[in-house]
């Protein structure tokens, strides 16, 4: 019989503040950096950059900006 429990290393965080789409995009960009020779923030047993990148993003070690959520500057008032 197979184990149907989700694998903690491969789950996408269910967070109200972030979306699944954002998680995937940030992890993919980080995986590309790792493939190009960037050093990992965590020691990992996996040789796959995608697994390392997902764990780094899940733990909040990868910083990113969401340009859609940046506060808008108030417009200058006309005098």
C-alpha positions as CSV (number, residue, x, y, z in Angstrom):
1,X,0.0,0.0,0.0
2,X,1.3,3.4,-0.9
3,X,1.7,6.3,1.6
4,X,-0.8,9.0,0.7
5,X,0.5,11.7,3.1
6,X,1.8,14.8,1.4
7,X,5.6,15.0,1.3
8,X,6.6,18.1,3.4
9,X,9.5,18.9,1.1
10,X,7.2,19.1,-2.0
11,X,4.2,21.0,-0.5
12,X,3.4,24.5,-1.5
13,X,2.7,26.7,1.5
14,X,-0.9,27.7,2.0
15,X,-0.4,31.3,3.2
16,X,-3.0,34.1,3.0
17,X,-0.4,36.7,2.3
18,X,1.2,34.9,-0.7
19,X,-0.2,33.0,-3.6
20,X,0.8,29.6,-5.0
21,X,1.7,31.4,-8.2
22,X,4.1,33.7,-6.5
23,X,5.7,30.8,-4.6
24,X,6.3,29.0,-7.9
25,X,7.7,32.0,-9.7
26,X,10.1,32.9,-6.9
27,X,11.2,29.3,-6.4
28,X,11.8,28.9,-10.2
29,X,13.9,32.1,-10.4
30,X,15.9,30.9,-7.4
31,X,16.4,27.5,-8.9
32,X,17.8,29.1,-12.0
33,X,20.2,31.1,-9.9
34,X,21.3,27.9,-8.2
35,X,21.8,26.2,-11.5
36,X,24.0,29.1,-12.6
37,X,26.3,28.6,-9.6
38,X,24.8,30.7,-6.8
39,X,25.4,29.3,-3.3
40,X,22.5,27.8,-1.5
41,X,21.4,29.4,1.8
42,X,20.8,26.0,3.3
43,X,22.8,22.8,3.4
44,X,20.9,20.2,1.5
45,X,21.1,16.5,0.8
46,X,19.3,17.0,-2.5
47,X,21.3,17.7,-5.7
48,X,18.2,19.1,-7.4
49,X,18.2,22.9,-7.5
50,X,14.4,23.0,-7.6
51,X,14.1,21.2,-4.3
52,X,16.7,23.4,-2.6
53,X,15.0,26.5,-4.0
54,X,11.5,25.5,-2.8
55,X,12.9,24.9,0.7
56,X,14.7,28.3,0.7
57,X,11.5,30.1,-0.4
58,X,9.3,28.2,2.1
59,X,11.6,29.2,4.9
60,X,11.6,32.8,3.9
61,X,15.3,33.0,3.0
62,X,14.7,34.3,-0.5
63,X,13.8,38.0,-0.6
64,X,11.6,39.4,-3.4
65,X,9.5,42.4,-4.2
66,X,5.9,42.3,-5.4
67,X,5.6,45.3,-7.6
68,X,1.8,44.9,-7.6
69,X,1.7,45.4,-3.8
70,X,4.0,48.3,-3.4
71,X,2.2,51.3,-1.8
72,X,1.4,54.1,-4.3
73,X,2.8,57.5,-3.6
74,X,0.1,60.0,-2.8
75,X,-0.4,62.6,-5.5
76,X,0.8,66.1,-4.8
77,X,-1.9,68.4,-3.9
78,X,-2.4,71.4,-6.1
79,X,-2.1,74.7,-4.3
